[in-house]
Amino acid sequence: QDSLAYYEQRALTSNRNGNQRFDARVTWTPDSLNSVVFQPRLYFQQSDGTSRGSAANLGLDGTTLGASNGLTSESVDGNNLSGRLTLRHRFGKPGRNVSAELNAGSNLRDGSSAQRTLTDYYDGTSVESDTLDQQGDSKTLTRSYSSRIAFTEPLARGLQAQLIYNPSVTIGHADALTNSLDPLTGAYTVPEPNLSNSYENRSTSQNGGVALLWRTGTWRLLTNASVQSTRLRSEQTWPVSDVIDHTYGSFLPSAQLSGSFSGRRNLRLSWRTSTVDPNIGQLQNVVNNSNPLALSTGNPDLRPSYRHMVMLRWFEADPRHRRSRFLFANVTRTSRPIGNSIFVAPADTTVDGIFLARGTQLTVPENLDQPSWNANLFGVYSLPVGFLESIVSVNGGGSFARTPTRLATGINVGDTWGIRSGLVLASNISENVDFTVSWQGTWNISRSSLGTGSRGDYYTHRIGARFNVVAGPGIVLRQELTQNLQTGVPAAYGGNQTLWNTTLGKKFLKDQRGELRVTATDVLAQDRSVSRDITEA
């Protein structure tokens, strides 16, 4: 029996994206006891893309189990619209106040796609070919509404209590319709039920709790305890009808300790809990066959995950001697994380109505019993360099992520580490001359519990220099030089790049507040987008 050992993929993509954004903040203070703040946010997006690629599944002995070549195109229009209204009222009694926050948002994604793919499945000396020629339309609309009402009352000197009520509702509706080519008519009229779906998801949450704030000297302690009830209702109306309705209860405590000390030193230590609901894309059980060798679908039985997060922040500044220190660390643990369950067909088979040819991979989201972890550490120390009239900053830190995945052989735990260090020399010699030199390096390490022979270690760094000078009557000359390195990348993909940008500008208007400039980017024509993904399998 063969099993999948390697997966290879190559793709040449072309994308064009457009974005328009509008943000505003309107504040009205009719008197000293009342205030109103309104914050609208209007974002619009449009993207068009094509991808021509090939993929192959290989067995343990290196034989090809399946290979595909295809061309896909997609056009998507979308928007993200939201508004926040905050009302505050202070009573005559010091410390007593009430506030209400109302939020409303809408997220739309409306797109169409076309795909043509030829896939060959190998079984010994025989080859079976399958052709996909299909077009699809998809539309996802998510609307959310929430409010937060808080009443604050002083209990004693340095002690305040707050009652909080926070209801919310999120409604998502998704339609996906895919048709294949009818060879008799030449039109795309043959429906594909496994690739089509009409789905609605509603998440209703009721959250209420009490908070206590205690102040003494330079210390401030805020504690909170709330109870949350969440109802998830999912309804599929096409091509079959199905309803899933679940209610979950959660206890969500949190605490935050902060202190402000002499010498501009600040400390903040916090712990909070939260829940993470599955989104409509994870719930919608419609097949994504954009890669016929690696299919994916949703899971209507997903439940919310439960998350703990601990965060530490320390800052210290000495303006007189131009020195500063900063330290940040956080750790997040997620129970019942929504991970991936990956199945590779050892032979032609059907799973939940989805046909899988031998060697084909199917990925389904699933709540896993193994928790996931994320951690980050970052520190900076800055001090002056007198003879250069500059500041040098040394930074370092790291990141860690543990991600569980269900495979046919059991639960695979993937660990990734990132070890970072850097140096920045920033100068401001005068208002007409300044420069910045920087280096940032990262060593990336990955390990897998079920793949002891698998290694994905690599090193990246970025070295940059920027020089800016204003000469003559407001003439601006700016030069930027960057060298990017990523080990383990073939030269054809640009693993080692040198980027040069040059700018010529002219200042004008009163006090030279205006500037007209012309910039030439990537003068050496070496810019390449290089990224590396460590997959669960």
N, C-alpha and C positions, 0 to 999 in steps of 0.2 A: 504494500500500500504506500503510495507516494504521499508526501506532505510538503507544504510550501516552505521553502528555505529562504528564498530571495525574491524580492520584488524590485523591478527596475522601471524607471519612468523618466521620459524626457519630454519636454514641452517647450514650444516657442509661443509666447503670448504677446498680445498687443492690447493695450487698454487706453481709453480716453475718459477722463473723469472731469466733471464740472461741479462746483460747489458754490452756493450763495448762502451767506449767513447774516443774520440780524439779531443783535442782542441789545436790550435796553433795560434801564432801571429808572423807575419813576417813584419819587418819594413826596408824600404830602404830610405835613405836620400842622394840623389846624390849630393846635394849642399845645401846651406843655405836657398834657396828660394823654394825648392820642397821637398815633402815627399810622400811616398807611404806606405800604411799599408794594409796587407791582413790577414784576420782572418777566417780560415776554422773551421768548427765544424762538426764532423761526429759521430753520435750516432746510435747504433744498439741495438734492443731489441728483446727478444724472451720470450714468456710466455706460459705455459700450466697450465690448471686448471680444476678442477672438483668441482661440487656442488651438494650435496644431501640435499633436503629440503622439507618442507611442509608449506602450507599456508592455511588460512581460512578467509572468509568474514562472519561477524556476524551481525545480525540485531539488532534493538533497544532493543528487548526483549531477546537478547542473543542467539536466534536460529541461526543455521548455514545455511547460504545462499549458500555457495560453499566451497569446500575443495579440495586441490590438493596435490599430492605427486609426486616428480620427481627427475630425475637425468640428469644433463647437463654436458657437457665437451666442452672445447674450446682450440684451439691452435692458437696462433697469432705470426707472424713474422712482424717486422716493422723496419723502420729506419727514422731518422731525419737528413737530410744533408743540410748544409747551408754554405754560404760564403759571406764575406763582404770585399769589396775593397774600400779604401778611398784614394783619391788623393787631395793634397793640393798644392797651389801655392801662394806665396807672391810676390806682385809687389814692385817696388822700392819705391813707396809712402807709408810711414808708415800708417798702418791700413787698407790698401787696399789688399784684398786677395780673392781668389776663391777656392771653394772646391766642390768635387763631390763624392758622396757615392753610390755605386752600391751593391745591395743585391739580392741574389738568394737563394731559398730554396726549398726543396722537402720533403714531409712527406708521408710515405707509411705505410699502415696497411693491411696486407694480412692474413686472418684467415679462419678457418673451425670450425664447431661446430656440436654437436649431442645432441638431446634432446629426452627423454622419460618421459612423464607425464601422470598420471591418475587424472582426475578432476571429482568430483561429484557435481552436481547442485541439490539443494533440493527445492522442492515446496510442502509444506505441508507434506504429508506422502509419496509422490513419489520422486524417485531419478533418475536422468538422468546422465549417465556417458559418458565421452568423453576421448579418448586416443589419445595422440600425440606421434608419432614416426617419427622423421624427422631429416634430415641432411642438413646443409647449408654451403655455401661458400660466403665469402664477401671480397671485396677488395676496399680500398679507397686510392686514390692518390691525394694529394694536392700540387700544385706547385705555388710558389709566386715569383714575380719579382718586385723590386722597385728601385727607384733612388732618390737622393736628391741633387740638385744643388743650391749652395748658393754663392752669390756675396756680399762682405762686402765693404763699402765705408765710410770713415770718413767725417762727415758733419761739425763739429766744435769741439772745444776742449771739450773732455769728451762725445761727441755724435757721435754715429755710426749708419748707416742704413744698413740693409741687405735685399736683394731680394732672395726669396726662391721659388723653383719649385720642387714639389714632386709627380711624377706620380707613380702608382702602379697597378699591376694586380695579381689577385689570381684565379687560375683555379683548381676546384675540380671535380674529377670524382669518382663516387661510383657505384659499382655493388654488388647486393645482390641476391643470388639464393638459394631457399629453396625447397627441394623435400621431400615428405612423402613416407613412405613405401608402396609398392605395394604388398598386401598379396598374389597375384597370382604368382608373380615372385620372391618375397623375396628381391627385389632390391628397392633402393630409387629413383624412377623414376616418381612419381606423382607430377607434379609441383604445387606450392602454389602461385598463383598470388599476393595475399595480402601481402605475406611475401617476395616477390621478386621485384626487381626494378633495372633499369639502369638509372643513373641520372648524369647530368653535371651542375655545377654551375660556373659562371664566374662573378667576381666582378672587375670592372675597375674604378679606382679613379684618378681624376686630382685635384691636390691641389697646389695652389699658393698664396703667400702672402708677406707681408713686416714686418720686425722687426726693432725696434729701441732700442738701448742700450745707457743708460745715466749713466755716472759715475761722482760722486762728493764726495770727501773726502772718508769716509769709506762706502758709500752707492753705490749700483748698482741696477738700475731698467731696466728690460728687458720686453718690450711689443711686442706682435705679433698679427697680424690679417690676417687670411687667408680665402679663399673661396674654398670650396670643392664640386665637382660634382661626384657622385657615380652612376654607372650603374650596376644593378644586373640582370643578365640574367640566368634563370634556364630552363633547357630542360630535360624532361623525354622522353626516347626513348623506354622503355619497362616496363611493358606489354602494356601500352597505350602511345600514343604520346601527349605531352603537352608542351607548351612554355610559360613562364612568363618573361616579360621584363619590368623593371621599372627603372626610373632615379630619383635620389634624390639630392637636393642641400642643403648645410649646410654652415653656417658662424661659424668659429672656432677661437674665440679670446683667448688670454692667457696673463698672466702678472706674473712677478716674481720680488720680492723685496728682496735683501740680503744685509747684513752688516757685516763687520768684525771690531771688537773693541779691545781695549787693554785688557790684561788679558786673551787672547785666548778665547774670546767670539764671537760667530757667531750666526746670525739670518737669517732665510730664510722663506719667506712667498710667496706662489705661488697659482695661480688659472689658471686652464686650462680646455679646453673643448675638447671633442673627440666624435667620432661615433663608434659604435660597430656593425659590420655586423653579421648576422646569419651565422653559419657554415653549412657545407653540411649535417651533421648529423641532424640538426634541420630542414633543408629544405626537406630532402628526406622523402616522404610519404610512407614509408614501415613499416609494423607492426612489433614490437618486442613482441613476445609472449613467451619469456623465462619464464615469470610467467603468466599462463593463466588467473589468477584472476585479474591481474593488467597489462593491455596491454598499449603500448605506440606507437606513430607514429609521423611523422614530419608534417610540414606545409609549403608548397611552397609559401604561401602568406606573409611570414614574412618580416618586414622592418627593417632597421637599427635603433638602439637606440641612443639617444643623452645623453651625460654624462657631468656633471660639477664636478670638484674636487678642493677642497681647502685644502692646506697642510701647516702646521706650523712646523718648526724645530728650536730648540734652544740648543746650546751647550756651556758650560763654563768649563774651566779646570784651575786648580791651581797646576802645577807640584811641586812647592816648598813645599806645604803643603799636596800634594797627595789627593786633593779633586777635584771632578768633578760633574757637573749637566747636565742632558740631558732631553729634553722634545720633544715629537713628537705627533702631532695630525693631523688627516685628516678627511674630510667629503666628501662623494660622493653622488650625486643625479643623478638618471638615469630616463630620460623621455622615454615613450613608451618602458618600459623594456620588454624583452622576458621572460615572465613567463609561468606558466602552467595553462591550462584549464582542469579541472578534471571532468569527467562525470561518474556517477555510474548508471548503468541500473536498473530502478525499476522493469522491467520485460524483458523478452526476446525481444531484439530489434536489429535493424541494423542501424549503423551510418556510413555514407560515405562508404558504402560497407563492413563494418566490423561488423560481427555478435558479439553481446554481450549477454551472458546469464545473467539472473537475478542476480544482485549483483556484476557483473564484472565491474571493473574500467578501464576507458580509459583516458589516459593523452596525451594532444596535446599542443605543444608550441604555444603561442599567444602573440602579442603585446598588452599590457594592458594600459589603460588610467591612472591608479593609478601609481604614480612614486615609485621607490624603493630607499631605503637609506642605506648607510653603513657609519659607523664612528668608529674611533679608537683613543685611547688616551693611551700614555705610557710615564712614567717618571722614571728616575733613579737618586739617589743621593749616591755618594761614598765618604767615608772618612776613614782615617787610624785608626787602633787599635794597638797602639804602643807596648804593652806588648806581643802581639801575632805575631808581625812582619807581619801583614796582613791588608787587605782592606775589609771593610764591605760595601755592596751595598744594598740599600733599593729601591725596585721598586714597582710600582703600576700603575693601569690604568684600561681600560675597552674597550668594543666593543659593537656596536649596529648595528643591521640589521633589516630592514623592507622590507618584501617580499610580494607582492600582488599575489593572486591566484584566478582564476575564478572557483567557485563551482556552483552547481545547484541552491543553495539558494542565490547566489550573490557573490560579491568580498570579499574574506577573506584576511585580512591583518595580517600577522604573524610577531610578534616582538620578537627578541631574544636579551638578554643582557648577557654580560660576564664581571664580576667584578673580577679583578685580583690583587694580591699582592704577594710580594716575598722578600726573604732575601738571600744574598750570602755572605759567609765569605771565602775569598781566601787568602791563606798564601803562602809565598815563603821564608821560614826560611833560607834556604841555597840552593846552587845548587844541593844538594843531598837529601833534604827533603822538601816536600811541601804537602799541603792538601787543600781540598775545602769542605765546608759544605753548603748546599742550601735547601731552601724550596720555593715552588711555589704553591699557591692555587688559585682556580677559582670557583666562584659561578655563575652557569648558570641558567638563568631565561627565560622562553618563555611564550608568551601570544598570543591568537588568537581572532580576533574581532568577529568571528562567533561561537566560542566555548568557552564561558565564563567559563564553568566548566572544561575545559581542562588545565592541568598543566604539565609541563615537567621540573620542577626545579630539579637541582641536584648539588652536590659539588664534585670537584676533587682536589687532591693535590699530589705533588711529593716531597718527602724528600730524599735528596741524600748526600752521603759522599764519598769522594775519598781521598786515601792516597797513596803517591808515595815516595819511598825511594831508593837510590842507595847506596849499601853497598859493602864492600870488593873490589875486583878487577873488578868493573863494573857490579856487580850483581844488577838487577833491580827487585824490588818487588812492585806490584801495586794492591791495593784492592779497589773495587767499590761496594757500598751498596746503594740500592734504594728501597724506599717504595712508592708504588702507591696505591691511594685510590680513589674509585668512589662510591658515595652513590647510593642506589637504584638498585644495581646490585646483583643478587643472588650469594651466595658464590660459587656455582658450576661454575660460569663464571669468577671467579677470580676478583671480585670487589676490593679486598684488597690483594695486592701482595708484597712480599719482594724478590728482585732480587739481587743476589750476583755474581759478576764477579771477578776472580782472575787471575793475570798475573805474570809469572816468565820470566825474560829476561836476556840477557848478552850483554853488550856493547863491540864493537870492532872497528877496524880500527883506523886511526890516529885521535887524539883528541876525541876518542870514538864517532865518527859520525855515525857509524853503530850500529844497534841493532837487535838481534835475540830474538824473544819472543814466548812464548806459552801461550795462554789464554783459560781459561775455563769459558764459559758464562752460566748464569742461573744455578749455582751450586745447588740451592735448588729446581729446576724444578717447578717454580711457574709462569713462564711467560705466560701470556694470552693477546691476543689482544682484548681489550674491547672498543667499540665505541658506541655512541648514536646519532641517527639522529632525528631531529625534522622535520617532513614532513609538506608540505603545508596544507594538509587536516586534 
